[in-house]
Structure formats: structure tokens, C-alpha cells
Amino acid sequence: MYNIRTRDQLEIDLVIKYQGKLHLFEIKSSMTINPKHAQSLKKLKHELGERIDTTTIISNTTENFHVQKDIFNFNWKNLLIL
């Protein structure tokens, strides 16, 4: 487990490498998530392509939902029961 910060200041809070694929997580304390919160995930997925398996936001929202293409938001409490 690690995080990423690129030279152009693109930052991902949590990166997990599992079975040769990267799983990217942005962690937000906000109760409101919008597409802007997914920008770093979207850019890095575009740059790394097939190496990325999962792009996810973990937040304080009340529900889980689809934010953008291939980017999902999960309430942190719901992750504890998976």
C-alpha cells in the first residue's frame, strides 16, 4: 500500500497493488461528492491505462453511487461490511 504524487502534483491517497493491477482510492471527508472529486483518479487512469483495475472514492456520503465512468463512490462505513 502506498500513495502517489506525480511531478505535476497529481495525487492519489491510497494505491494498492494486487495481482499485478493497481487499485486507486481517493479519500474524502465530504458528505457531498461530485465529478470534480474524481479528477485525479480519472487523469491517472487515462495515463496508466490497463495497469489500473479499480478507481474509487471513499467518503462520508450516506450512499454508494457511480460518480463517472469506471469511478465509484463508497461510504466508508459500507466498506467495513464488505
Biopython code that builds the backbone (N, CA, C, O; Angstrom):
import numpy as np
from Bio.PDB.StructureBuilder import StructureBuilder

atoms = [
    (1, "MET", "N", (0.846, -1.175, 0.000)),
    (1, "MET", "CA", (0.000, 0.000, 0.000)),
    (1, "MET", "C", (0.888, 1.232, 0.000)),
    (1, "MET", "O", (1.900, 1.288, 0.698)),
    (2, "TYR", "N", (0.496, 2.202, -0.783)),
    (2, "TYR", "CA", (1.253, 3.437, -0.853)),
    (2, "TYR", "C", (0.380, 4.536, -1.442)),
    (2, "TYR", "O", (-0.781, 4.291, -1.770)),
    (3, "ASN", "N", (0.913, 5.726, -1.581)),
    (3, "ASN", "CA", (0.209, 6.814, -2.253)),
    (3, "ASN", "C", (1.075, 7.293, -3.417)),
    (3, "ASN", "O", (2.244, 6.927, -3.536)),
    (4, "ILE", "N", (0.476, 8.112, -4.264)),
    (4, "ILE", "CA", (1.191, 8.621, -5.444)),
    (4, "ILE", "C", (1.077, 10.136, -5.481)),
    (4, "ILE", "O", (0.012, 10.703, -5.239)),
    (5, "ARG", "N", (2.198, 10.776, -5.788)),
    (5, "ARG", "CA", (2.196, 12.202, -6.140)),
    (5, "ARG", "C", (3.130, 12.335, -7.328)),
    (5, "ARG", "O", (4.323, 12.050, -7.227)),
    (6, "THR", "N", (2.580, 12.771, -8.459)),
    (6, "THR", "CA", (3.381, 12.888, -9.673)),
    (6, "THR", "C", (4.100, 14.230, -9.703)),
    (6, "THR", "O", (3.856, 15.102, -8.869)),
    (7, "ARG", "N", (4.982, 14.378, -10.670)),
    (7, "ARG", "CA", (5.716, 15.635, -10.820)),
    (7, "ARG", "C", (4.795, 16.824, -11.071)),
    (7, "ARG", "O", (5.099, 17.949, -10.676)),
    (8, "ASP", "N", (3.662, 16.564, -11.733)),
    (8, "ASP", "CA", (2.709, 17.653, -11.996)),
    (8, "ASP", "C", (1.653, 17.771, -10.892)),
    (8, "ASP", "O", (0.573, 18.321, -11.108)),
    (9, "GLN", "N", (1.986, 17.236, -9.684)),
    (9, "GLN", "CA", (1.173, 17.359, -8.473)),
    (9, "GLN", "C", (-0.152, 16.599, -8.510)),
    (9, "GLN", "O", (-1.067, 16.919, -7.751)),
    (10, "LEU", "N", (-0.263, 15.615, -9.369)),
    (10, "LEU", "CA", (-1.408, 14.719, -9.348)),
    (10, "LEU", "C", (-1.226, 13.805, -8.149)),
    (10, "LEU", "O", (-0.164, 13.202, -7.988)),
    (11, "GLU", "N", (-2.256, 13.691, -7.295)),
    (11, "GLU", "CA", (-2.101, 12.939, -6.058)),
    (11, "GLU", "C", (-3.238, 11.936, -5.883)),
    (11, "GLU", "O", (-4.404, 12.248, -6.125)),
    (12, "ILE", "N", (-2.876, 10.725, -5.457)),
    (12, "ILE", "CA", (-3.838, 9.682, -5.122)),
    (12, "ILE", "C", (-3.536, 9.260, -3.692)),
    (12, "ILE", "O", (-2.386, 8.980, -3.355)),
    (13, "ASP", "N", (-4.568, 9.212, -2.845)),
    (13, "ASP", "CA", (-4.372, 8.971, -1.424)),
    (13, "ASP", "C", (-3.930, 7.551, -1.083)),
    (13, "ASP", "O", (-3.087, 7.361, -0.206)),
    (14, "LEU", "N", (-4.485, 6.563, -1.758)),
    (14, "LEU", "CA", (-4.164, 5.177, -1.444)),
    (14, "LEU", "C", (-4.072, 4.370, -2.729)),
    (14, "LEU", "O", (-4.971, 4.408, -3.569)),
    (15, "VAL", "N", (-2.974, 3.638, -2.868)),
    (15, "VAL", "CA", (-2.770, 2.760, -4.020)),
    (15, "VAL", "C", (-2.436, 1.377, -3.485)),
    (15, "VAL", "O", (-1.530, 1.214, -2.667)),
    (16, "ILE", "N", (-3.175, 0.390, -3.954)),
    (16, "ILE", "CA", (-2.920, -0.990, -3.577)),
    (16, "ILE", "C", (-2.599, -1.762, -4.840)),
    (16, "ILE", "O", (-3.358, -1.740, -5.809)),
    (17, "LYS", "N", (-1.470, -2.442, -4.821)),
    (17, "LYS", "CA", (-1.110, -3.295, -5.949)),
    (17, "LYS", "C", (-1.494, -4.719, -5.577)),
    (17, "LYS", "O", (-1.046, -5.249, -4.561)),
    (18, "TYR", "N", (-2.327, -5.330, -6.409)),
    (18, "TYR", "CA", (-2.819, -6.679, -6.144)),
    (18, "TYR", "C", (-2.893, -7.448, -7.449)),
    (18, "TYR", "O", (-3.553, -7.019, -8.395)),
    (19, "GLN", "N", (-2.226, -8.568, -7.498)),
    (19, "GLN", "CA", (-2.180, -9.437, -8.669)),
    (19, "GLN", "C", (-1.799, -8.668, -9.942)),
    (19, "GLN", "O", (-2.387, -8.861, -11.006)),
    (20, "GLY", "N", (-0.803, -7.800, -9.799)),
    (20, "GLY", "CA", (-0.267, -7.076, -10.940)),
    (20, "GLY", "C", (-1.075, -5.868, -11.395)),
    (20, "GLY", "O", (-0.690, -5.205, -12.358)),
    (21, "LYS", "N", (-2.168, -5.571, -10.737)),
    (21, "LYS", "CA", (-3.009, -4.420, -11.092)),
    (21, "LYS", "C", (-3.010, -3.408, -9.952)),
    (21, "LYS", "O", (-2.815, -3.764, -8.790)),
    (22, "LEU", "N", (-3.234, -2.135, -10.301)),
    (22, "LEU", "CA", (-3.306, -1.069, -9.305)),
    (22, "LEU", "C", (-4.761, -0.729, -9.010)),
    (22, "LEU", "O", (-5.599, -0.665, -9.909)),
    (23, "HIS", "N", (-5.034, -0.514, -7.740)),
    (23, "HIS", "CA", (-6.362, -0.114, -7.264)),
    (23, "HIS", "C", (-6.177, 1.248, -6.599)),
    (23, "HIS", "O", (-5.462, 1.373, -5.605)),
    (24, "LEU", "N", (-6.830, 2.266, -7.158)),
    (24, "LEU", "CA", (-6.639, 3.647, -6.717)),
    (24, "LEU", "C", (-7.812, 4.116, -5.872)),
    (24, "LEU", "O", (-8.970, 3.879, -6.216)),
    (25, "PHE", "N", (-7.506, 4.782, -4.763)),
    (25, "PHE", "CA", (-8.533, 5.275, -3.859)),
    (25, "PHE", "C", (-8.248, 6.719, -3.477)),
    (25, "PHE", "O", (-7.139, 7.061, -3.068)),
    (26, "GLU", "N", (-9.254, 7.548, -3.614)),
    (26, "GLU", "CA", (-9.227, 8.911, -3.086)),
    (26, "GLU", "C", (-10.081, 8.894, -1.833)),
    (26, "GLU", "O", (-11.173, 8.327, -1.843)),
    (27, "ILE", "N", (-9.611, 9.496, -0.763)),
    (27, "ILE", "CA", (-10.342, 9.518, 0.493)),
    (27, "ILE", "C", (-10.767, 10.953, 0.767)),
    (27, "ILE", "O", (-9.940, 11.860, 0.855)),
    (28, "LYS", "N", (-12.080, 11.136, 0.901)),
    (28, "LYS", "CA", (-12.651, 12.468, 1.106)),
    (28, "LYS", "C", (-13.504, 12.482, 2.369)),
    (28, "LYS", "O", (-14.241, 11.529, 2.623)),
    (29, "SER", "N", (-13.418, 13.531, 3.154)),
    (29, "SER", "CA", (-14.247, 13.649, 4.353)),
    (29, "SER", "C", (-15.621, 14.233, 4.038)),
    (29, "SER", "O", (-16.498, 14.257, 4.901)),
    (30, "SER", "N", (-15.807, 14.691, 2.838)),
    (30, "SER", "CA", (-17.041, 15.359, 2.433)),
    (30, "SER", "C", (-18.254, 14.426, 2.427)),
    (30, "SER", "O", (-18.129, 13.223, 2.197)),
    (31, "MET", "N", (-19.414, 14.999, 2.683)),
    (31, "MET", "CA", (-20.672, 14.264, 2.569)),
    (31, "MET", "C", (-21.278, 14.456, 1.181)),
    (31, "MET", "O", (-22.282, 13.827, 0.846)),
    (32, "THR", "N", (-20.666, 15.325, 0.376)),
    (32, "THR", "CA", (-21.126, 15.588, -0.982)),
    (32, "THR", "C", (-19.968, 15.336, -1.940)),
    (32, "THR", "O", (-18.925, 15.983, -1.853)),
    (33, "ILE", "N", (-20.162, 14.393, -2.851)),
    (33, "ILE", "CA", (-19.136, 14.054, -3.830)),
    (33, "ILE", "C", (-19.658, 14.395, -5.217)),
    (33, "ILE", "O", (-20.803, 14.091, -5.551)),
    (34, "ASN", "N", (-18.812, 15.028, -6.022)),
    (34, "ASN", "CA", (-19.188, 15.366, -7.392)),
    (34, "ASN", "C", (-18.047, 14.963, -8.333)),
    (34, "ASN", "O", (-16.987, 14.553, -7.860)),
    (35, "PRO", "N", (-18.237, 15.068, -9.635)),
    (35, "PRO", "CA", (-17.206, 14.654, -10.595)),
    (35, "PRO", "C", (-15.843, 15.330, -10.394)),
    (35, "PRO", "O", (-14.812, 14.748, -10.731)),
    (36, "LYS", "N", (-15.830, 16.538, -9.853)),
    (36, "LYS", "CA", (-14.553, 17.225, -9.611)),
    (36, "LYS", "C", (-13.667, 16.425, -8.651)),
    (36, "LYS", "O", (-12.444, 16.434, -8.787)),
    (37, "HIS", "N", (-14.267, 15.743, -7.696)),
    (37, "HIS", "CA", (-13.510, 14.946, -6.737)),
    (37, "HIS", "C", (-12.814, 13.750, -7.393)),
    (37, "HIS", "O", (-11.896, 13.172, -6.813)),
    (38, "ALA", "N", (-13.243, 13.388, -8.579)),
    (38, "ALA", "CA", (-12.689, 12.223, -9.276)),
    (38, "ALA", "C", (-11.608, 12.595, -10.285)),
    (38, "ALA", "O", (-11.101, 11.712, -10.977)),
    (39, "GLN", "N", (-11.240, 13.855, -10.393)),
    (39, "GLN", "CA", (-10.302, 14.301, -11.425)),
    (39, "GLN", "C", (-8.953, 13.580, -11.374)),
    (39, "GLN", "O", (-8.454, 13.139, -12.409)),
    (40, "SER", "N", (-8.364, 13.456, -10.199)),
    (40, "SER", "CA", (-7.058, 12.782, -10.093)),
    (40, "SER", "C", (-7.166, 11.326, -10.514)),
    (40, "SER", "O", (-6.298, 10.813, -11.220)),
    (41, "LEU", "N", (-8.226, 10.663, -10.083)),
    (41, "LEU", "CA", (-8.436, 9.263, -10.467)),
    (41, "LEU", "C", (-8.587, 9.133, -11.980)),
    (41, "LEU", "O", (-8.004, 8.244, -12.600)),
    (42, "LYS", "N", (-9.368, 10.023, -12.555)),
    (42, "LYS", "CA", (-9.619, 9.984, -13.996)),
    (42, "LYS", "C", (-8.330, 10.215, -14.796)),
    (42, "LYS", "O", (-8.062, 9.503, -15.763)),
    (43, "LYS", "N", (-7.542, 11.205, -14.392)),
    (43, "LYS", "CA", (-6.303, 11.514, -15.104)),
    (43, "LYS", "C", (-5.302, 10.370, -15.008)),
    (43, "LYS", "O", (-4.680, 10.001, -16.004)),
    (44, "LEU", "N", (-5.147, 9.810, -13.814)),
    (44, "LEU", "CA", (-4.175, 8.737, -13.664)),
    (44, "LEU", "C", (-4.624, 7.473, -14.395)),
    (44, "LEU", "O", (-3.798, 6.756, -14.960)),
    (45, "LYS", "N", (-5.906, 7.202, -14.386)),
    (45, "LYS", "CA", (-6.416, 6.045, -15.131)),
    (45, "LYS", "C", (-6.142, 6.231, -16.621)),
    (45, "LYS", "O", (-5.792, 5.273, -17.311)),
    (46, "HIS", "N", (-6.297, 7.435, -17.114)),
    (46, "HIS", "CA", (-6.014, 7.717, -18.520)),
    (46, "HIS", "C", (-4.521, 7.521, -18.826)),
    (46, "HIS", "O", (-4.166, 6.973, -19.870)),
    (47, "GLU", "N", (-3.662, 7.966, -17.921)),
    (47, "GLU", "CA", (-2.217, 7.874, -18.140)),
    (47, "GLU", "C", (-1.686, 6.442, -18.033)),
    (47, "GLU", "O", (-0.798, 6.053, -18.791)),
    (48, "LEU", "N", (-2.224, 5.661, -17.098)),
    (48, "LEU", "CA", (-1.702, 4.320, -16.857)),
    (48, "LEU", "C", (-2.511, 3.207, -17.511)),
    (48, "LEU", "O", (-2.063, 2.062, -17.567)),
    (49, "GLY", "N", (-3.681, 3.533, -17.997)),
    (49, "GLY", "CA", (-4.492, 2.608, -18.779)),
    (49, "GLY", "C", (-4.742, 1.254, -18.152)),
    (49, "GLY", "O", (-5.328, 1.158, -17.074)),
    (50, "GLU", "N", (-4.296, 0.203, -18.829)),
    (50, "GLU", "CA", (-4.586, -1.176, -18.446)),
    (50, "GLU", "C", (-3.982, -1.590, -17.102)),
    (50, "GLU", "O", (-4.376, -2.611, -16.538)),
    (51, "ARG", "N", (-3.045, -0.820, -16.593)),
    (51, "ARG", "CA", (-2.445, -1.164, -15.296)),
    (51, "ARG", "C", (-3.397, -0.897, -14.131)),
    (51, "ARG", "O", (-3.203, -1.411, -13.030)),
    (52, "ILE", "N", (-4.435, -0.082, -14.385)),
    (52, "ILE", "CA", (-5.393, 0.281, -13.341)),
    (52, "ILE", "C", (-6.592, -0.650, -13.413)),
    (52, "ILE", "O", (-7.168, -0.857, -14.481)),
    (53, "ASP", "N", (-6.964, -1.210, -12.264)),
    (53, "ASP", "CA", (-8.136, -2.078, -12.198)),
    (53, "ASP", "C", (-9.325, -1.372, -11.555)),
    (53, "ASP", "O", (-10.449, -1.481, -12.047)),
    (54, "THR", "N", (-9.091, -0.652, -10.467)),
    (54, "THR", "CA", (-10.179, -0.044, -9.704)),
    (54, "THR", "C", (-9.875, 1.426, -9.446)),
    (54, "THR", "O", (-8.747, 1.782, -9.107)),
    (55, "THR", "N", (-10.887, 2.282, -9.608)),
    (55, "THR", "CA", (-10.778, 3.692, -9.228)),
    (55, "THR", "C", (-11.977, 4.017, -8.349)),
    (55, "THR", "O", (-13.124, 3.942, -8.790)),
    (56, "THR", "N", (-11.701, 4.378, -7.107)),
    (56, "THR", "CA", (-12.771, 4.508, -6.114)),
    (56, "THR", "C", (-12.545, 5.720, -5.224)),
    (56, "THR", "O", (-11.413, 6.066, -4.885)),
    (57, "ILE", "N", (-13.646, 6.354, -4.857)),
    (57, "ILE", "CA", (-13.633, 7.404, -3.830)),
    (57, "ILE", "C", (-14.254, 6.796, -2.576)),
    (57, "ILE", "O", (-15.309, 6.165, -2.631)),
    (58, "ILE", "N", (-13.592, 6.996, -1.464)),
    (58, "ILE", "CA", (-14.136, 6.606, -0.162)),
    (58, "ILE", "C", (-14.482, 7.904, 0.550)),
    (58, "ILE", "O", (-13.622, 8.767, 0.726)),
    (59, "SER", "N", (-15.739, 8.045, 0.960)),
    (59, "SER", "CA", (-16.175, 9.331, 1.503)),
    (59, "SER", "C", (-17.138, 9.160, 2.676)),
    (59, "SER", "O", (-17.382, 8.055, 3.161)),
    (60, "ASN", "N", (-17.660, 10.274, 3.099)),
    (60, "ASN", "CA", (-18.609, 10.325, 4.201)),
    (60, "ASN", "C", (-20.042, 10.493, 3.691)),
    (60, "ASN", "O", (-20.912, 10.934, 4.441)),
    (61, "THR", "N", (-20.293, 10.152, 2.443)),
    (61, "THR", "CA", (-21.645, 10.242, 1.894)),
    (61, "THR", "C", (-22.533, 9.211, 2.563)),
    (61, "THR", "O", (-22.042, 8.288, 3.212)),
    (62, "THR", "N", (-23.832, 9.367, 2.408)),
    (62, "THR", "CA", (-24.759, 8.416, 3.017)),
    (62, "THR", "C", (-24.996, 7.187, 2.150)),
    (62, "THR", "O", (-25.436, 6.153, 2.653)),
    (63, "GLU", "N", (-24.709, 7.283, 0.846)),
    (63, "GLU", "CA", (-24.958, 6.171, -0.060)),
    (63, "GLU", "C", (-23.761, 5.923, -0.969)),
    (63, "GLU", "O", (-22.888, 6.777, -1.120)),
    (64, "ASN", "N", (-23.738, 4.748, -1.565)),
    (64, "ASN", "CA", (-22.751, 4.404, -2.587)),
    (64, "ASN", "C", (-23.332, 4.780, -3.944)),
    (64, "ASN", "O", (-24.536, 4.636, -4.154)),
    (65, "PHE", "N", (-22.504, 5.258, -4.867)),
    (65, "PHE", "CA", (-23.011, 5.611, -6.195)),
    (65, "PHE", "C", (-21.885, 5.716, -7.213)),
    (65, "PHE", "O", (-20.708, 5.802, -6.865)),
    (66, "HIS", "N", (-22.275, 5.707, -8.459)),
    (66, "HIS", "CA", (-21.384, 5.849, -9.604)),
    (66, "HIS", "C", (-21.120, 7.339, -9.798)),
    (66, "HIS", "O", (-22.069, 8.109, -9.946)),
    (67, "VAL", "N", (-19.853, 7.767, -9.800)),
    (67, "VAL", "CA", (-19.504, 9.179, -9.950)),
    (67, "VAL", "C", (-19.307, 9.531, -11.420)),
    (67, "VAL", "O", (-19.905, 10.480, -11.928)),
    (68, "GLN", "N", (-18.468, 8.761, -12.093)),
    (68, "GLN", "CA", (-18.159, 8.925, -13.508)),
    (68, "GLN", "C", (-17.864, 7.541, -14.066)),
    (68, "GLN", "O", (-17.868, 6.549, -13.337)),
    (69, "LYS", "N", (-17.610, 7.489, -15.358)),
    (69, "LYS", "CA", (-17.274, 6.210, -15.979)),
    (69, "LYS", "C", (-16.149, 5.525, -15.199)),
    (69, "LYS", "O", (-15.070, 6.094, -15.030)),
    (70, "ASP", "N", (-16.400, 4.323, -14.733)),
    (70, "ASP", "CA", (-15.425, 3.493, -14.016)),
    (70, "ASP", "C", (-14.968, 4.059, -12.670)),
    (70, "ASP", "O", (-14.002, 3.556, -12.096)),
    (71, "ILE", "N", (-15.628, 5.076, -12.162)),
    (71, "ILE", "CA", (-15.262, 5.636, -10.855)),
    (71, "ILE", "C", (-16.495, 5.599, -9.955)),
    (71, "ILE", "O", (-17.546, 6.154, -10.277)),
    (72, "PHE", "N", (-16.328, 4.926, -8.815)),
    (72, "PHE", "CA", (-17.432, 4.766, -7.877)),
    (72, "PHE", "C", (-17.109, 5.433, -6.558)),
    (72, "PHE", "O", (-15.944, 5.593, -6.195)),
    (73, "ASN", "N", (-18.144, 5.818, -5.851)),
    (73, "ASN", "CA", (-18.036, 6.370, -4.506)),
    (73, "ASN", "C", (-18.650, 5.369, -3.538)),
    (73, "ASN", "O", (-19.738, 4.842, -3.767)),
    (74, "PHE", "N", (-17.921, 5.117, -2.443)),
    (74, "PHE", "CA", (-18.433, 4.262, -1.387)),
    (74, "PHE", "C", (-18.345, 4.993, -0.059)),
    (74, "PHE", "O", (-17.333, 5.622, 0.253)),
    (75, "ASN", "N", (-19.408, 4.904, 0.714)),
    (75, "ASN", "CA", (-19.370, 5.408, 2.075)),
    (75, "ASN", "C", (-18.416, 4.525, 2.859)),
    (75, "ASN", "O", (-18.463, 3.302, 2.726)),
    (76, "TRP", "N", (-17.560, 5.110, 3.665)),
    (76, "TRP", "CA", (-16.536, 4.344, 4.386)),
    (76, "TRP", "C", (-17.148, 3.292, 5.295)),
    (76, "TRP", "O", (-16.549, 2.235, 5.495)),
    (77, "LYS", "N", (-18.325, 3.553, 5.850)),
    (77, "LYS", "CA", (-18.965, 2.569, 6.737)),
    (77, "LYS", "C", (-19.401, 1.333, 5.948)),
    (77, "LYS", "O", (-19.352, 0.217, 6.466)),
    (78, "ASN", "N", (-19.824, 1.526, 4.710)),
    (78, "ASN", "CA", (-20.246, 0.392, 3.895)),
    (78, "ASN", "C", (-19.058, -0.501, 3.543)),
    (78, "ASN", "O", (-19.233, -1.704, 3.351)),
    (79, "LEU", "N", (-17.872, 0.054, 3.456)),
    (79, "LEU", "CA", (-16.687, -0.762, 3.165)),
    (79, "LEU", "C", (-16.345, -1.705, 4.310)),
    (79, "LEU", "O", (-15.755, -2.763, 4.095)),
    (80, "LEU", "N", (-16.714, -1.325, 5.516)),
    (80, "LEU", "CA", (-16.394, -2.159, 6.665)),
    (80, "LEU", "C", (-17.190, -3.459, 6.684)),
    (80, "LEU", "O", (-16.788, -4.429, 7.328)),
    (81, "ILE", "N", (-18.332, -3.479, 5.971)),
    (81, "ILE", "CA", (-19.152, -4.685, 5.978)),
    (81, "ILE", "C", (-18.939, -5.551, 4.749)),
    (81, "ILE", "O", (-19.565, -6.605, 4.632)),
    (82, "LEU", "N", (-18.065, -5.134, 3.819)),
    (82, "LEU", "CA", (-17.799, -5.929, 2.614)),
    (82, "LEU", "C", (-17.007, -7.175, 2.928)),
    (82, "LEU", "O", (-16.698, -7.954, 2.027)),
]
sb = StructureBuilder()
sb.init_structure("model")
sb.init_model(0)
sb.init_chain("A")
sb.init_seg("    ")
for serial, (resi, resn, name, xyz) in enumerate(atoms, 1):
    if name == "N":
        sb.init_residue(resn, " ", resi, " ")
    sb.init_atom(name, np.array(xyz, "f"), 0.0, 1.0, " ", f" {name:<3s}", serial, name[0])
structure = sb.get_structure()
